[in-house]
Amino acid sequence: MSDEFLKVATKEINDELTGISKILGSCNSDEDVFKNSAEIERHMHKIKGLAPMMGKENVGSLAKSLDVILKKIAAGQKVDGFFGPLLTSVSEMKIAMEKSHDLSQAQKEISNISSTIAD
């Protein structure tokens, strides 16, 4: 991987996280997330694909888990208790983009939510 690729990819992921943060800044509840789920999912989908290509597998893995839930929400499925863990996950992903950071707790929270959702 070239330094240029890493620079561009890092900027793009950070831009996507900023986009999600802006949306979440206008949200106060699960219902607000549901209303914006398709837009949030578009940002998350880009992170899911790009992060592993630049060596940020933990960010990509968390984004993948979030992407699955967001797709289900966008398709009309209700998911209770998602707003807080989504906020936490995005904050943790921002940190992980800056430095080595353990995302296992955020991943565990999202996996717990995912396990309660019907396929």
Secondary structure, DSSP 8 states (H G I E B T S, - for coil): --HHHHHHHHHHHHHHHHHHHHHHHT--SHHHHHHTHHHHHHHHHHHHHHHHHTT-HHHHHHHHHHHHHHHHHHTT---TT-HHHHHHHHHHHHHHHHS----HHHHHHHHHHHHTS--
